[in-house]
Amino acid sequence: MTLTLRRVRPSDAAVMAEQLADPDVYPGLLQLPYANVEAWQQRLSAPPVPGSPELMLIAERDGHAVGSAGLHPVGPQLRRRHAMMLGISVSPSAQGQGVGNALMTALLDYADNWAQVLRIELTVFHDNQRAIRLYERHGFAPEGRLRAYALRNGVFEDVLTMARLHPRQPMVCSS
C-alpha cells in the first residue's frame, strides 16, 4: 500500500468536502460540518494568485484520499509575508499510519527549501494530543493558549497556538 502525495486539483472538490465532512474528522478541525462541494469547486478552480506560496496537498493510498494538508498565507500584509498557516487532516482509517508525518514532511520541505517561509503557524484543540505530538516532532512549539476559542460539539473549547521557525533562518550578508 503505497502512499502518494500530490497537489490538490479542481477535480478533487468532492474528495476534499467528503474528507472534511467526516464526523470523526471535522470536530478536530476548525471547520464546520457539512462541507460544501460547490465551495470547494470554486476554491480549487480559482486561478492561482501570482507569486503566492500557497500549497495544498492530498495523500492517496490505493487510489483513495486518506489525508490532506496545506500551507496558506496568513494575509496580504507586507510585514507578514514570511508567515504561513498550516492545516492538516487525516482520515480516521489512516491515522497512526504515517500519513500525517508524510504530509508534514512534504509541507516543511516546500516551506524551508522553496517558498521563502520563515514562520509556520497553526492552532490545535488543546486535547488533540496525537496532533500536538506530530507538530512537536516536526519542530513546532506552543506559543499560547486561546481560551474558549472555538465552538466544538456545543462547548467553547481552548486551542493552543503553535509555530515553527525555519531551522536555518536566512541571514543577510553585508558587504
Summary of the structure (lengths in Angstrom):
residues: 175
radius of gyration: 16.4
end to end distance: 52.9
largest distance: 58.6
contacts: 480
relative contact order: 0.14
helix: 30%
strand: 34%
